[in-house]
């Protein structure tokens, strides 16, 4: 690991396409960051870019063995794998990767930028108000009653005007959450700020690991152990989690030797203001499985769709009626040639992830709806997840809770 200061990246020009991945990427202990700039090649677009991706990675991995591809996948890429009517954002590609000839591993400085002195809170908008959110939950419960699905991950889309705030400053505020899969990707067209707590999948050689999150509880002031125990004992949260574990186990069965798949259930993931319930599903890839085959089997992650996946995606597209974009997609890094024993790659589930574009920040926040879900408690959980993002954007005063604004 190098000792060069991570803070130097905030002064790099946008044309350098600076990229930072902080936290527990590729087995790091949380005190390191992968940092890169000045890529030799950029690949982004729709179906044609996805079809080119395997060849593009092979070419550059051979030419730059110390380098890596870093980028994102939009949620709407899923329409290439399943016949689901997903309408994409016109300005956002399905696939966007830059290949960096050198990636440095730097120490992460302690401390974060404060949230004070931001001025009066900026107004935020959502695509649901209280009434329409309740109607959406009711509609999903009706689909569950009819036997269409067991669970659907309903999301709310937020938008906040940036009012000239630099992306670097917003990201510095977000870092206070210490989410394990943070990312900063800046380009001339847009900036992606990911504050994700969730691993989508990690590949080391022939081993693949997925770590779905389902289940959330707010942290109290002094009762962490009691709060953890309450989450671990919650029948609803455990049932939601197992549904997605089963989905991921089936998805991994499409690319792994099925007898090698193992499951570890129900660990708690701490964040400053909440605990998540996380499980792990791991297996050995079959020979010849590359990056494209992995995506076709796993994308999008079942924790942001529901179960069964395809029908849940159809229902969510009908109810949400807006593209998810990078939110609920994935951000990640690929070292080496996918499909080889030397390959290392990891992708987060791009929850708690901001798209900064044309002086507006947008993001989706969601939660799993099951039959016994209540709109009020689901809404409270969703807004709990949104709080750090809204605070970092200046749309919420530090230490305050938030409520829905008007529909846009």
Secondary structure, DSSP 8 states (H G I E B T S, - for coil): -B-S-GGGGGGS-GGG--EEEEESGGG--SSEEEEE---SEEEEESHHHHHHHHHHHHHHHHH-TT-EEEEEE-GGGGGGTS-------TTS-SEEEEEES--EEEE--S----S-S--S---EEES--HHHHHHHHHHHHHHHHTTS-SEEEEEEEEEEE-TT--HHHHHHHHGGG--TEEEEEE-SS-EEEEEE--EEEEEETTEEEE--EEEEEE--SS-HHHHHHHHHH-HHHHHHHHHHHHHHHHHHHTTB-GGG-EEEEEEEEEETTEEEEEEEEEEEB-TT--HHHHHHHH-S-GGGTEESHHHHHHHHHHHH-S--TTTTSEEEEEES-TTSTT-EEEEEE--SEEEEETTEEEEEEEEEE-TT--HHHHHHHHHHHHHHHHHHTTSS-TT-------B-
